[in-house]
Amino acid sequence: MRRPSTFILIIMLAFIMAGFHRSAAASDKIQAFVSIPPQAYFIKKIGGDAVAVTIMVSAHQSPENFEPLPSQMAALSKADVYFAIGAPFEEVWLKKFTASYPRMRLVHTDDGIIKKPIQREGAYPPEMNDSFSQGHHHDGLDPHVWLSPPLVMIQARHIRDALISIDPSRAPEYNANFNRFMTELTLLDEKIKTIFAATAGKKKFLVFHPSWGYFADAYGLTQLAIEMEGKEPKAKEVAGLIAYAARNNIRTIFVQPQFSAKQAEIIAKELGGRIESIDPLASDWNDNLLRTAAAINSSFSGK
């Protein structure tokens, strides 16, 4: 009689332990890695408390030339999924990430987005002398797709689908969060349109680094840029840009924390204008776009 009792106890213990491990696994958070801070905002909106997000590039670093630290490479060993967005450094490093950690799922959240050349209008307005654009080749595609609410709607679908694929048990939760986030995006889009509604005919704004092209496209604006593909303009180009800005009553140059503002300060002084910082990598994504819209709209007054 003792042997059957022992056998039954072992079987019961095995079932209890199996149930414990299933419960523990079910309560584990998805370990998600992203390239930039705004992505963390999107993923937390959809994944909620079921997802732990690690950001590779901090808000004060540039995704243009970022290289991961050894500690970040080691941390990727815990990743369930990496949400890529088309940041410049990904072109080289995603291959290394996936080769080192083949178990990690890679999701391209920018799939389905038709990207445009950086600064589609060219580094300088078409009215300016054609010689200013000589030597500037704009073959690169603009990666800043996270700054347009309509394009974030596409990214959100990829995020939701990936989370459901990884953790089907929470599909209802992810779908509900996704629907709420889509409502937030729709309201944000409407608010920004309202901000620019009264600025008919005043739609051009001047930036140092061309990060806001998709944002400009979404709201009928024209982004003019000083720097192009990491190259500052020559003296003749600066003179032409200053003259153009003066004629069009552009007095504000928008800079971002990830780049030096020295060149922008020189041009602003020549214009009798000012520089103002807007951050394409801010973590409070929704509020940041509203602040940016208000700042750009205010600059149309020429003050």
Secondary structure in CASP SS format (residue, H / E / C, confidence):
PFRMAT SS
TARGET T0000
AUTHOR 0000-0000-0000
METHOD secondary structure of the structure
MODEL  1
M C 1.00
R H 1.00
R H 1.00
P H 1.00
S H 1.00
T H 1.00
F H 1.00
I H 1.00
L H 1.00
I H 1.00
I H 1.00
M H 1.00
L H 1.00
A H 1.00
F H 1.00
I H 1.00
M H 1.00
A H 1.00
G H 1.00
F H 1.00
H H 1.00
R H 1.00
S H 1.00
A H 1.00
A H 1.00
A H 1.00
S H 1.00
D C 1.00
K C 1.00
I E 1.00
Q E 1.00
A E 1.00
F E 1.00
V E 1.00
S C 1.00
I C 1.00
P H 1.00
P H 1.00
Q H 1.00
A H 1.00
Y H 1.00
F H 1.00
I H 1.00
K H 1.00
K H 1.00
I H 1.00
G H 1.00
G H 1.00
D H 1.00
A H 1.00
V E 1.00
A E 1.00
V E 1.00
T E 1.00
I E 1.00
M C 1.00
V C 1.00
S C 1.00
A C 1.00
H C 1.00
Q C 1.00
S C 1.00
P C 1.00
E C 1.00
N C 1.00
F C 1.00
E C 1.00
P C 1.00
L C 1.00
P H 1.00
S H 1.00
Q H 1.00
M H 1.00
A H 1.00
A H 1.00
L H 1.00
S H 1.00
K H 1.00
A C 1.00
D C 1.00
V E 1.00
Y E 1.00
F E 1.00
A E 1.00
I C 1.00
G C 1.00
A C 1.00
P C 1.00
F C 1.00
E H 1.00
E H 1.00
V H 1.00
W H 1.00
L H 1.00
K H 1.00
K H 1.00
F H 1.00
T H 1.00
A H 1.00
S H 1.00
Y C 1.00
P C 1.00
R C 1.00
M C 1.00
R E 1.00
L E 1.00
V E 1.00
H E 1.00
T C 1.00
D C 1.00
D C 1.00
G C 1.00
I C 1.00
I C 1.00
K C 1.00
K C 1.00
P E 1.00
I C 1.00
Q C 1.00
R C 1.00
E C 1.00
G C 1.00
A C 1.00
Y C 1.00
P C 1.00
P C 1.00
E C 1.00
M C 1.00
N C 1.00
D H 1.00
S H 1.00
F H 1.00
S H 1.00
Q C 1.00
G C 1.00
H C 1.00
H C 1.00
H C 1.00
D C 1.00
G C 1.00
L E 1.00
D C 1.00
P C 1.00
H C 1.00
V H 1.00
W H 1.00
L H 1.00
S C 1.00
P H 1.00
P H 1.00
L H 1.00
V H 1.00
M H 1.00
I H 1.00
Q H 1.00
A H 1.00
R H 1.00
H H 1.00
I H 1.00
R H 1.00
D H 1.00
A H 1.00
L H 1.00
I H 1.00
S H 1.00
I H 1.00
D C 1.00
P H 1.00
S H 1.00
R H 1.00
A H 1.00
P H 1.00
E H 1.00
Y H 1.00
N H 1.00
A H 1.00
N H 1.00
F H 1.00
N H 1.00
R H 1.00
F H 1.00
M H 1.00
T H 1.00
E H 1.00
L H 1.00
T H 1.00
L H 1.00
L H 1.00
D H 1.00
E H 1.00
K H 1.00
I H 1.00
K H 1.00
T H 1.00
I H 1.00
F H 1.00
A C 1.00
A C 1.00
T C 1.00
A C 1.00
G C 1.00
K C 1.00
K C 1.00
K E 1.00
F E 1.00
L E 1.00
V E 1.00
F C 1.00
H C 1.00
P C 1.00
S C 1.00
W C 1.00
G H 1.00
Y H 1.00
F H 1.00
A H 1.00
D H 1.00
A H 1.00
Y C 1.00
G C 1.00
L C 1.00
T E 1.00
Q E 1.00
L E 1.00
A E 1.00
I C 1.00
E C 1.00
M E 1.00
E C 1.00
G C 1.00
K E 1.00
E C 1.00
P C 1.00
K C 1.00
A H 1.00
K H 1.00
E H 1.00
V H 1.00
A H 1.00
G H 1.00
L H 1.00
I H 1.00
A H 1.00
Y H 1.00
A H 1.00
A H 1.00
R H 1.00
N C 1.00
N C 1.00
I C 1.00
R C 1.00
T E 1.00
I E 1.00
F E 1.00
V E 1.00
Q C 1.00
P C 1.00
Q C 1.00
F C 1.00
S C 1.00
A C 1.00
K H 1.00
Q H 1.00
A H 1.00
E H 1.00
I H 1.00
I H 1.00
A H 1.00
K H 1.00
E H 1.00
L H 1.00
G C 1.00
G C 1.00
R E 1.00
I E 1.00
E E 1.00
S E 1.00
I C 1.00
D C 1.00
P C 1.00
L C 1.00
A C 1.00
S C 1.00
D C 1.00
W H 1.00
N H 1.00
D H 1.00
N H 1.00
L H 1.00
L H 1.00
R H 1.00
T H 1.00
A H 1.00
A H 1.00
A H 1.00
I H 1.00
N H 1.00
S H 1.00
S H 1.00
F C 1.00
S C 1.00
G C 1.00
K C 1.00
END
